Amino acid sequence: MKVLMISADANIFKKGSEAQERMEEYGKLAAKLDIIVFSGKGFKKTVISDNTTAYPTNSEGKFFYLFDALKIVKQFKGQGINLVTAQDPFEAGFLGWRAARLLKAKLQLQIHTDFLSPYFLKESLKNRIRVMAAKWLLPKADGIRVVSERIKRGLSVMGKRLSEIVVLPIFVDAEKVQKETVKIDLHQKYPQFDFVVLMTLRLEREKNIGLAIEAMNEVAPNYPKAGLVIVGEGSFKNKLQSQVESLELENNIVFAGWADDLAPYYKTADAYLLTSNYEGYGRTLISAASAGLPIITTDVGLAGGIINKDNSLVVPVGDKKAIVESIVKLMSEDNLRRNLGERARKSVETLGSKESYLREYKKSWEMCL
């Protein structure tokens, strides 16, 4: 089977990155795997393994992604591509549909974002256009892969037969997190905190990190040594830093920047917080649970599945009061904190091995054929 993948993850070009390692694993499932990546300038065609190659669009701007990517697609005419798989049902999905028609291949659309969430729709005009595009493209796919049961349920409301939809999240190696050596201890790195709440994420609008900052603004007066450590980068960083400064929370909130190895953060924090307005899956929750870290999360992504009210504190989207109460509860009740962490850790032990995951991944391709 020869597979052409459409992606927007430029980390695929970064040697040693999780994204590149994941593509190498996927390449082992096919006779040949080629990946077209929407990218800005400065990237080079990258041979990841003997049969896996990534091609950047090297576009002047996002407006040119589709045009530049289509030029690369044409290079694969006559090469026997069997399947085109697109990483979203929006821009990548549209290119995937065009590519599948051009190459006379089958089409798989992947959905990593809960695009049917009302919060996704409200976020921007671009998202509303994306939803219309997805509703047009999905009926044209030979197979659909989603990352959570929540998204699958949403598609069923659209009229898609559940038997046509494969639920397969991105694999998280829980055992690797558990075995990782602790190189960074957050309590030693930030001795001003006696309780560390951790967030690991892209600093973008949909993550609603401002809500976490507002919650800490209510926690800090009574618990001055409570700290929020935010690990990640993104376009909202400056806005969020300004929010922290305006609330005079510099002694309680730290922006730790990007980190490739997050396991030590999960293993040395006291609680994990996710405040997203919507998520496709939320695999950071799996990593946190793997480390036995008690979780506070909005009701998004996999919440209600593996992560649920039996092993975590699940709160309504946008509910600052519930987040404040949850943080204070974990700070005040040691037994609850330990019990939730242990229950969360046990819940992810049922996820299975990487080998079984890759078998299911290959099967999702084969079903399209």
N, C-alpha and C positions, 0 to 999 in steps of 0.2 A: 504494500500500500504506500503510495506517494501522497504526502500531505503538504498543503500550503496553508500556513497560519497567518492571520492578520492580527497585529497587536499594536498597542500604544505604549508599551513598557520599555523605555529606553535603558532600563537596568539590564536588559538582556545583553547589551554590549559590554557590561562591566564584568571583567574577569573576577571569578570567585563570588559573584553575587548570587543570592538565592534564586533570582529570576533566571540567570544563565544556567545554573545547576539544574533548575526545573526543566528548562528546554532540552538540556542534554539527556535527562531521563526520558522525556517524551520522545526524543529522537530514536531511542532504543526500541520504541514500539512500532516504528515505521521503516520501510525500506529507505525512505528519504523524507526529511522534514526541512522545509524552507520556510522562513519567517520574514514577512514584510513588516517593518516597524515604523509607524508614524513618528518622525523625529525632526528636530531642528537641524541646523548645520553642525558639522564637526564630528560626525560619526563615520565609521568605515565598515564596509562589509566584513563580517566576522564569521570565521569558521569555528563553530563551537565544538564539533566532533567530526568524525569521518563522514557522517551522512546528515549533519545538521548545520545549516548556515543561516545567518541573520542578515537582512538587507535593510539599511536605513533609507528613508525617503530623502533625508537631508534637505528639507523644505525651507523656503524663506519665511514661511509662517503657516499657521494652522489652516488657513484658507486653501493652501496648495497641497495639503496632505493627500487628498483623493487623486488629484491629477498626477502627482509625482509617483504615488503608489501604483496607479494604473499602468504607468510606463514600465514599472518593474514586473507587474503581472504578465505583460505581453512577452517578456523574456521566457516564460514557462510554456508558451504554446508549443504543442507537439511533444512535450516531455512526459506525457502520461500521468498527469496529476489526477488522482482519484477523488480526493476530498479537499475542500476548502473549509477551514474552520476559523470563524471570526470571534474575537474576544468580547464583542458587545453587539447588540442588535441596533446600533446607531450608525456612526460613521464607519466603523470597522465592518459592521454588518452590511452596509450598503456596498462597500468595496468587495466584501466577500461574495455578495450576490452577483455583482458584475463579473468578478473573477470566475465564479463557478459557471456562469453562462458562457464566458469567453473560452474557458478551458474544457467545457463539457464535463464538469465534475459535479459531485454531490456537494451539498452545502450544510454545514452545521453552524448554528448560531449559539453562542454561549452568553449567559446572563449572569453577571457578577454583581449587579446593582439592583436593588428593589425599586425599579423604575415606576411601578404602579403605586408606590407610596404617595399619599397626598403631599407629603413634605418635599418629595422629589419634584412634583409638578409645580409647587409654589415657589421653588427656589429661583427659577429663571425662565425667560422666554425660550432660551435654547433647550432647556429640559422639556418644555412642552412640545417643541418641535421634535425632539428625540423620541418622545412617547408616540407621537403620530407615526414617525418613521418605523419604530419597532412594531407597531400594530400592523403596518403594511408589509414589513419584511418577514415577520415570524411565520405567516402561512406559507411562505415560499421556501422555507427550510425543510431539508430532508431529515433533520434531527435537531433537537434542542437540549442543551445541557444547562442546568441551573445549579446554583451553589447552595440552595436551602429549600426546605419544604415550604417556607413562607412564600417564596417566589413562585413555586409550583402551584400553590393554592391560588395565587393571584392570576396565573395564566389560565387556570381552569375556569375562572370567572369570565375570561375573555372568550371562552369556548374551545380552548385547546384541550384535546383528550389527554388525560393524565398519563396514559400508556405511552404517549409519544415523548414524554419529558423525562430525562435522566437527571436525577439529583446527585451531584458529585462535587463537593467543595474542593478548594485547593488543599492539598495534603499538608498537615502540620505534624512534624515529628515530635510527638509528646515525650517519647523516651529520650530523645536527644536533649530536650530542654531539662529533663530531670537529671541527666548525667553530666551536664555542662559544669565545668569548674567555675567557681565564683571568683572572678577577677576584679569585680567592682562591687563594693558593699555600699549601698546608698546611705546607710546610717553613718558610715565612716566618711563618705564623700561630702555629706551634708549634715554635720554634727548639730546644726541648729534645729534639726527636726527630731522629735521623739516619735512621730507617727508619719509615715510616708505613704501618700496616695500617688499611684503611678498611672500615667497615660502614655501609650506608645501609638503614634498615629501620624498621618499626614495633617498638616495644619491648614485645613481647608474648611470652607463654609459648612458643608453637610455634617462635619464632626461636632459642630456646636460647642466648641471648646470655651467660648465665652460664657456658656451656662455653667461650666465647671468653675470658672474664675469667679462668677457671681456667687456660687455656692460657697467657695472658700472665703469669700468676703463676709459671709455670715458665720462660718465656722471659726475663723481666726480670732475674733474678739474674746471668745471663751476658751479657745485652745490655741494660744499664741505659738506653740511649738509644733502645730500641725503643718505639714508641708505637702505641696503638690509638685511633683516632678513630671514635666512634659517632655517626652523624648520624640523628636521628629522635626521635620522641616516642611515648609509649604508657603503658599502665597499669602496666607493670613498672619504670618508670624509678626510682622511689624504692627498690625492692628491689635493683635492680642497683647503684645508687649506694652503698647500704649494703654490698653485697658487696665493691665496690672499696675502700671505707674499711676494712672489716674485714681485708682482705688487704694494706692499706697500699700500694695501687697508684695513688694519686692522681697520682704523677709519671709514670705510664706510660699511663694511660687517661683520655680526655677525652670527656665527653658534650657534643656540639656543638649539640644542639637540632635543631629542624626547619629545613630549607632547601628552598626552592622550586626553586632552580637547582643541580642536583647535578653538572653537567658539570665545573666547575672542581675539585671534589673528586676525581672519577675521574681527571682529567688530571694531578693533582699528587701523588697518593698513590703508594706503592711496591708495594702489593699489595692485593687485595680479598679479604675473608673473608666467607663465608656458612656459618653453623653450624646452620641450621634442621633441625628434626626431620622436617618434611614441607613441601612447597611444591607449588602447582599448576603453576607455571611457573618463576618466579624471574627476572623481567625486569630486576632490578638487575644480574644477571650479564651480560645483553646490553649494558647501558649501560657496565659496566666493561670488557667486551671491546671495545666500540666505541672506547674511549679507549686501547686497547692495554695495559690493566692486567692483570698476571698474577693468576690467580684460584686461591684455595683454597676448595673447596666440599664440603659433605657430599653424598652421593649421593641427591639429591632433585630434584624438578621436571624441568627440561630437561637435567640432568646425564645424560650417556650419549647425548645427541643433539648439538645444536650445540656445547654445552660438554661436553667429554669428556676422557679421559685423555691424548689426543694434544696438547691445547692448554691443559690446566689440571691442577691437582692435586686429584683427586677422592678424598675419604676417606669411610670408613663413618660413618653417623650415630652421633653420640655418642662418637666415638673421639678423646679428648683427646690421646693420645700422637701420633696421626697428624697432628693439627693443629699441635702443637708442632714436630714434625719438619718439617712443610711450611713453617712460618714461618721456621725456622732455615735451611732449605735455600734459600729465596728470598733471605734476607739474605746468605747466604754465597756463592751462585753467581750472579754478575752475568749470565753468558751464558744460564743457564737462565731467569732472570727476563726478560731481553730476548726470548728465543726464544718463551717461552710467551705473553708479551704480544702479540707479532707474530702468532703463530698464532691466538690468540683473536680478534684484530682482523680477520684475513682470513676467519675462519669466519663472522662476522656480516655480511660484505659480500654474502652470498648470500641474505639475507632478503627482498630486493625493496623496492619503493617503497611509499609510503603509498597511492598510487592503486591499485596492484594489491591491496594489503591490503583496501582498502575495497570493491573489486569482490568479493573473496572473502567479505567480511562480509555484503554484500547477498545474495550467492548463498546463504549459510547461512540467511537469512530466507526466501528464495524456495523453498528446498527444503522448508520446513515447510508451505508452501501447496499 
